[in-house]
Amino acid sequence: MITSTPRTATARLFAVANRLVFAATALMVPAVSSGQFLEADGGTSAVTLGDARTQNYRVGIVVTAEGGPCSGIYATLPVPNDWPEQKVRIVSEETSPHVKSLRYRVLPGEIKQMIVEIPSLPAGQQAKAVVTFELERSAILAPVDTAGLEAPSKPDRSLRAHLAPSPYVESRDPRIVRLAKETGAGLAGWKKAEAIYDTVRDKVEYRNGELKGARRALADGWGDCEELTCLFIAMCRAEGIPARTVWVEGHCYPEFHLVDAAGAGHWYPCQAAGTRAFGGMPDQLPILQKGDSFRDPDRPGKQLRYVSEFIKGAAVEGGGSPRVTWIREGA
């Protein structure tokens, strides 16, 4: 199933003693430096931007106090951020009177969050915070010259984060390591990454189902866009090629990182599930996040493969339960 957030994300309200907590959690990792992009076509190994599409995208939350008043409501929502192929501008911010503050922060990995605080919400009342973004999203063209592209010989700290295992990306699993080694034997750089891409698409049939990750997708021989993406990333990492997940509206796909002859690094996308597209990306869906292993200060001790919505609040005497609606849609 393709959804706007990972299938591991859940949204549930529960009471613990005198605390009322709403949690929407999932799993994601620090995205790396953006790489280099060119604005014009050329016979280089740099990534080239294609046609741009401008669209509006709305993100927000609506909370209704049902059965009594609610207090101390604190919510975070992931929002689109700038990437080389995506430019983001805030068009409008809409808040109701009960919303005390609406602000933003950026987590490691360039994950931008919208933070909403509602100190008190009387019974039957509704609080709303919605932001409209304008996104200029460019297609990505595959490079013309790939001959000199290699895996980085001395990856920096940010790239090393994309060489390690992450949730559902079991890059050290013996079967995955063995297949990656067999696939990449005698190959390097672009050709190795492309061989891994073709092997993943040959070994794993696209089919909707529960989230199970790279190991089980390879064992079962089927999975959807998340499984195909996880397996491609796992095999690349096993062969020393940094790779990460790109989360877009309703879908995800992988990127891999190679270095050209001049020593410049570039991130190249590919469409793991669907129509074949390697090294370029014709889709212009809103980019939500990049990466697959993150830390959120509001969820200490948890490794997240996707930074999802999160909300918590304090119960009050005779209080009710908040009904929460998350908003994430094109406008």
C-alpha positions, 0 to 999 in steps of 0.5 A: 500500500502506498501512503503519504507516511510509512505503514509503520506510522500509527496514530492513537490516543491513549490515557496513562494515569493522569496523562493524556498522550496522542502519538503518531510515530514512524521511522527515518535517518539524518539526510546527507548533504544535498549534492550538486545540481546544475540548472542547465543541460550539459555533458557532465556527471552532475545532476541536471534539473528539468522542468519545474512544477509549482504547486501548493501544499497544505499541512496542519492539525485540527483538534476538537475537545470532546467530552470535556476540556483539554490542556497542554496540547503540544504537536509537531508535524513534518513539513516540506523543506528546501532541496536542490530540486525543491524550493519551498515558500510559506504562502499563509499561516492560519491559526484559531484563537486557542493556538498559542504559538506556531513555529518551526525547527529543523532536526539533524538531516534537514527535517523541518517540523512545524510546532503547534501549542494549545495551552487550553481548549474548552469542551466542545471547542476546536483549535486549528493550525494550517500552513500553506506552502508553495513548492517549486518541484523540478524533475531530475535528468540523468547525467550524460557522462557516468564513466568517472563516477565512483563510490566515495573512497573517504566518506565524511561523517554525514555520508557514513550515516548512509552506509550503516543499517537503519530500520528495515534496511538490513544492509549487514544481513548475510543474504543481502550482503552475498547478493550485493557482492555477487551483483557488483562483482567486477563492476564499480560506480554507476555500473555497480549501482545500476546492476543492483537496481536491475537485480532488485527489480528482478528479484522483488515483484511489486505487490502491495502489502504490510511493511516488512523491509529489505530482508523479508522482501528478498526472502518473499520475492515481493513487496511494494515501493518501500520494500524495493527501496529498502532492498536497493539501499541495503545492497548499495550500502553493503557495497560501499555506496551511500544511499537513502530514502526519499519520501514524497507524497504517496510514495518513496524512492531511493537516492545513491551517492557517487563522486565524479573525477573532480571529487565532487559528490552527487545524489542520483535518484532512481524509481525502484517501483514503477516505470524504470527510471535510473539516475533521473526522476521524472516525477514531481511529487512534493518531497517530504523528507530524505533519509531513513534513520532519524532522532526526534527530541520529543521521542527520546530513545527511538530511531525513526525511519520517518519523522511522522506527526506527534501530539501529547497533552495533559489531562484535566479534572473531568476533562475529555479526549481530543479528536485530532485530524491531521491535514496533509494535502495539495491545495 
